[in-house]
C-alpha cells in the first residue's frame, strides 16, 4: 500500500485517485459533489467510486459503485457528514486498513447523513479547520440564532437574504427556514435543482425557484431568499431596498465567520467541516497508527496531533512518496 503526494493510493496493483483529477489513477474516488473534489466524475475513461447522491448532484449518469470490485481489496464508503452523499473511503487489504475522510463533519445536521467512524491503521485526514483557534458553537445553538434572525426580521415586514455555498450549505439553510420559521424561501435555479436531488434522497425541502409564478407572488410582499454566498452583501441589500421599498437584512453562513468579517448584517459560523476538537475526537475514535493530513492546515494539524502523541505528518506537501508499512 502506498500513497503519493498527489493523493493517489496504490493498493494491490490498483491506483485509486482520491478526489483528484486521476491523471494517473485508473480508479477515482469522488468523496462528494463540491467542485474542488469532483474533477474526475465526468471522465468516462475512469472508473468512479462515489455515492448515488453524489452522482445525482453532479448530474451524471449513475454508475453503481458496487460494480467496482478490486481483487483482494475490501472497499467501504462511509458517510462523512459533510453534505448529502458525502463519503469517506475505507479500504482493507492484507489485514491492513486505510481511510480517507474526504471533507468531514461529526456534528449532526438537518440535511446530511451522520458521519461514521471506524478504526483504521492509516488515516488521511482533512484539516480545513485543523487549528485550535477554530471552535464552532453547538450546531443547535447556531440553528436557533439563524432562525431567530430570519423570523424577527421577516415578521417585522423586512426582506431577508441568506447566503451560503449553493451545494450543501444552502440546503441546510433552507431546512432551518422551513422547519423553524415555517417559511418557504425563494432560491436560485442552481440551488433549486440541488434541492430536487435532496428531496429524491429523502431530505424534503420547500422552495420557490426565482422566476417562477410562485416566487413572483411571494415577492409582492416581504420575503426570505437564500442565495449563493458571494452574492449576498450590503450592495445588493441597498439595491433591493430601493426596488422593493423595504428594509433588507443580510446574513451569511460559513465556518470562516469565526475569523473573517463579511459585508453583511450577521455572519453565522455554520460549517460543513469539523472544527479542531471534532478532528481530535475523530482521531481518538479511529485510533490510527499513522495519520497524514491534507486539504488545508496540514502542517499545523500534523504538529498538534504529534504533540498529543500521534504519528502525524502532512500528505500533499511531502516531496517524497509516503510508503506505508506493509507487515
Ligand atoms: Zn466540500
Boltz pocket constraint, residues with backbone or C-beta under 6 A from the ligand:
constraints:
  - pocket:
      binder: B
      contacts: [[A, 32], [A, 34], [A, 37], [A, 82], [A, 103]]
      max_distance: 6.0
